């Protein structure tokens, strides 16, 4: 433990509060183990039990896991992963240029301050309240159709803007945009401007500066953005419920339904499966980006 | 506890084992946040502590104190039967509450497990028991499958669907008997139907429709076998794919929004959603259906926590149960929530004696007539069907379709 502490402090180049006593780090790790790791272990163990008529059957069995793959819940998991990854990708495509403009573009300090303030507003509002507003805008008798018909752009209301996967994607992109853009903005904003100037002086095109300098150096922020977006997207409940109208069944709904019948093992198996999937995704992500960035360094940009 | 792996004696098991493990996952933490300040009432106290669904609450319990001297401390529970049963079993709510109030069905599991006391019908404080009609006091809401009387009826209703009479071309006064066909397979309503997405609330009425129309053999719509559940879900999947449902609804607020925005023509919903929508749309604009086949009849029962026996406050608790059968509670519930219950005639007596307006008294009488008409048809729902796991699993197919 002491060696680990020494290594950590040497690597960071400074003496952290945890270095002051070996007990502090040990206590921290013990608490972390208890509040994070232990519940995951309990979850995994529960997935190997069964339930019947609102009662647990404490007999080890693979029945629950078999049920996951035969009841349609596997499809729900795959759908959830697909939607969450798509939303994350869309966020990345939208957030990176926006963050680049915000950090290195020609915007004034006042503009930057206003945009950053606007980006933090969603953190202070209830998510259901924010999303339910879109029902009134997107539905058949909603604002968009009302305006389009008043302007005689369409003769009859446009159908299919609500209760579709597209509507759910849209709601999630709106919800999680700050989660993606803020870490990327922070990572880009700490890139030394002299590096960019030097590259430009040596004749590098703007595209080359972005791809050869800004992108590699901002990868820790990109990875942090992916983590902060993908996690909540996988657990989305409000958007599929309010904008999917019951036609976009996602993992949270499936868990909720199982929980309503006190099927703890099913809930545990679904949750364990997702944790496993997230682990696989991040392992792949680390493998793919290992040449450019160390995932463990991703959160350093947040400290700047 | 003879067999650790059995499912018959798990109240003891949950006390010792499940509680410990759930504590680790954080579920146990809920106990501390429920708001009870201490253990339940002592023997000499006039305070009754209840834990249950908030629909059973009076808007102002001071009426209770004024008429009986009792005080109510009510802690609202989630409507979800899973959450409720977890609280009773894992969190041992009986240590803190005297009475549990929940939709019928839990007594079939929690009664034999020993969490609920059997009602003493001869308790002198339960004065109105004998005059309470059997349709209420002997219903499956309060009598267990083992034949024991575990509860006292509190409120109830017969749920169907809200609709716009002009869209269906039926009498605007809402007195027509409509078929559940308008929800499931009427071409006039295709793509204009809102259906509830919760398995326990929705699958029974679909089974009732299939049974009544002769399209499927179903013994009891409230308690489907796995095979029957599969048949019903196959039908619903086909209807969903045919575009019958505009949306699947998951909350009371959504029910109101769908009606007030005219987003659906027919909506499987609670009766208060129709009342609430009419406040905005105008009286009688939407109606709550009388049906040809029957209803999702539900009721809330009041059950005594087994721990009351050792606390010695049974007399106080029985006085409270008697209050649920009396006219004051009945009249206030009907006026404020539109729900009926046993002994509606006492509600009319109470309203008359307390100089309520003629309109209010007439409304109570109409509530009585409505319930009498609806309760003559099937079926009484349960929150705990025998094959809940299989039904829930089948329901996933419907949601995924």
Interface residues (C-beta under 8 A of the other chain):
Chain A: X38 X39 X42 X43 X46 X51 X52 X53 X54 X55 X56 X57 X58 X59 X67 X71 X72 X73 X75 X76 X132 X135 X136 X139 X140 X141 X142 X163 X241 X242 X245 X246 X247 X249 X253 X254 X257 X258 X259 X260 X261 X262 X263
Chain B: X4 X5 X7 X10 X13 X14 X17 X18 X21 X24 X25 X26 X80 X81 X82 X83 X85 X86 X109 X195 X197 X198 X199 X200 X245 X246 X247 X248 X249 X250 X251 X253 X254 X257 X261 X262 X263 X384 X386 X387 X388 X389 X392 X393 X395 X396 X397 X399 X400
